[in-house]
Amino acid sequence: MPILQVIVASTRPGRIGLPIATWFARAAAEHGGFDVELVDLADYELPLFDEPNHPRLRQYTKEHTHRWSQTIERGDAFVIVHPEYNYSFSAGIKNAIDFLHQEWADKPVAFVSYGGVSAGTRATQALKQVVTTLRMVPIFEQVPIPFAPQFLNDEGEFVPNEIVAAGVGPVVNELARLHGALSTLRKH
């Protein structure tokens, strides 16, 4: 079965991206169509990009890059769960994306964004410009979560309302559809 990687794009202490990503990963697994992996950027402790060679060459010299490369190579589709910082995405996700090149190519990507009134959608629009440069294919469907802290329960778990929860199915279905179409390109 293809692998959907749900990537937690925030690495700061106290982030709510992890509970949101945990919820989405669980809901996507229940929906079916993919084996789902939760990928937490904080677990990789990537420094600012420090490879001497261009990522396109895949001549990695650092252990952290090899580990990150192996993880992303394994994925067939991605959901990036990200906050909005000052009308854009976090430096952590940009850095993580920039470490690699071919590992991202010809794979579909969706976004679960969170923030205040804009629900992180401005950051999603900025991220789309980055991912298309690496030949990822962003889908139309997304899950924007406005005022996300309101959905955290007393245990810190993310408990969405019906509107937010209804976004999972369309995202997973479209990722599966595009994965099928793009997998042919990845074989060449």
C-alpha positions in Angstrom: 0.0 0.0 0.0 1.3 3.5 -0.7 2.7 5.6 2.1 1.2 8.9 3.1 3.5 11.0 5.3 2.0 13.6 7.5 4.8 16.1 8.2 4.7 18.3 11.3 6.2 21.5 10.0 6.6 23.4 13.3 9.5 22.5 15.6 9.0 25.0 18.4 8.2 24.0 22.0 4.5 24.2 22.8 3.5 23.9 19.2 0.0 22.7 18.4 1.0 21.3 15.0 1.8 17.9 16.6 -1.7 17.3 18.0 -3.2 18.5 14.7 -1.0 16.2 12.7 -1.7 13.3 15.1 -5.4 13.8 14.6 -5.0 14.0 10.8 -2.8 11.0 10.5 -5.3 8.9 12.6 -8.2 10.2 10.5 -6.4 9.5 7.2 -5.5 6.0 8.3 -9.2 5.3 9.2 -10.2 6.7 5.8 -8.0 4.2 4.0 -6.1 4.1 0.8 -2.6 4.7 2.4 -0.4 3.4 5.1 0.1 6.6 7.2 3.3 7.7 8.9 3.7 10.7 11.2 6.9 12.6 10.4 7.9 15.1 13.0 10.5 17.6 11.9 11.6 18.1 15.5 12.8 14.5 15.6 15.3 15.1 12.8 17.1 18.1 14.4 18.1 19.4 11.0 20.5 22.3 11.2 20.4 25.2 8.7 21.2 23.6 5.4 24.8 22.4 5.7 25.5 20.1 2.8 28.4 21.1 0.5 26.7 19.7 -2.7 23.5 20.7 -4.4 20.7 18.4 -3.2 19.9 17.4 -6.8 23.2 15.4 -6.9 22.2 13.4 -3.8 25.8 13.3 -2.7 25.0 13.8 1.0 27.8 14.0 3.5 25.9 14.4 6.7 24.1 11.7 8.7 21.1 13.8 9.4 20.6 14.4 5.7 20.9 10.7 4.9 18.3 10.0 7.5 15.9 12.7 6.3 16.4 11.6 2.7 15.6 8.0 3.5 12.4 9.1 5.3 11.1 11.3 2.5 12.1 8.8 -0.3 9.9 6.3 1.4 6.8 8.5 1.1 4.4 8.4 -1.8 2.3 11.4 -0.9 2.6 14.1 1.7 0.4 16.2 4.0 2.3 19.2 5.4 0.7 20.4 8.7 2.0 23.9 9.2 1.4 27.2 11.0 1.4 30.6 9.6 4.2 32.9 10.8 4.0 36.5 9.7 2.0 35.7 6.5 4.2 32.8 5.5 5.5 29.4 6.5 8.0 28.5 9.2 11.8 28.5 8.5 11.9 24.9 9.7 9.8 23.5 6.9 11.6 25.6 4.2 14.9 24.3 5.5 13.7 20.7 5.6 12.4 21.0 2.0 15.6 22.5 0.8 17.8 19.7 2.1 16.4 17.4 -0.6 15.4 17.4 -4.2 14.7 14.2 -6.1 13.0 12.6 -3.1 10.1 15.1 -3.4 9.6 14.9 -7.1 6.5 13.7 -8.8 4.6 13.2 -5.5 1.3 14.8 -4.5 1.2 17.1 -1.5 -1.7 18.6 0.5 -1.7 21.1 3.3 -3.3 21.3 6.7 -2.8 24.8 7.9 -3.6 26.6 11.1 -3.4 30.1 12.5 -5.7 32.9 13.4 -8.4 34.4 11.2 -6.7 33.3 7.9 -6.3 29.7 9.2 -2.7 29.6 7.7 -3.9 29.9 4.1 -1.4 32.6 3.3 1.4 30.3 4.3 -0.1 27.5 2.2 -0.1 29.8 -0.9 3.6 30.6 -0.3 4.5 26.9 0.2 2.8 26.0 -3.0 5.4 28.1 -4.9 8.2 26.2 -3.2 6.9 22.7 -3.7 6.1 23.1 -7.3 9.7 24.1 -8.0 10.7 20.6 -6.7 8.0 19.0 -9.0 5.6 18.1 -6.2 2.0 18.5 -7.2 -0.1 20.4 -4.7 -3.8 19.4 -4.6 -6.7 21.8 -4.5 -8.3 20.4 -1.4 -6.8 21.5 1.9 -7.8 21.6 5.6 -7.5 25.2 6.9 -8.1 25.5 10.7 -8.9 29.0 11.9 -8.2 29.8 15.6 -6.9 26.3 16.0 -6.3 26.4 19.8 -10.0 26.4 20.4 -10.0 22.7 19.2 -7.6 21.5 21.9 -9.2 19.6 24.8 -7.9 19.6 28.4 -5.4 16.8 27.5 -4.0 18.8 24.6 -5.6 16.6 22.0 -6.9 18.1 18.8 -10.7 17.6 18.5 -12.0 19.2 15.4 -15.5 20.4 14.6 -17.5 18.7 11.8 -16.4 21.3 9.2 -12.7 20.7 9.8 -13.1 16.9 10.2 -15.0 16.8 6.9 -11.9 17.9 5.1 -10.0 14.7 5.6 -11.8 12.5 3.1 -11.5 14.8 0.1 -7.8 15.4 0.8 -7.0 11.7 1.1 -9.1 10.8 -2.0 -7.3 13.4 -4.1 -3.9 12.4 -2.9 -4.7 8.8 -3.7 -5.9 9.7 -7.2 -2.8 11.8 -8.0 -0.5 9.2 -6.5 -1.8 6.7 -9.0 -1.3 9.1 -11.9 2.2 10.3 -10.8 3.6 6.9 -9.8 4.2 6.2 -13.5 6.4 9.3 -13.8 8.4 8.3 -10.8 9.3 5.0 -12.5 11.1 6.8 -15.3 
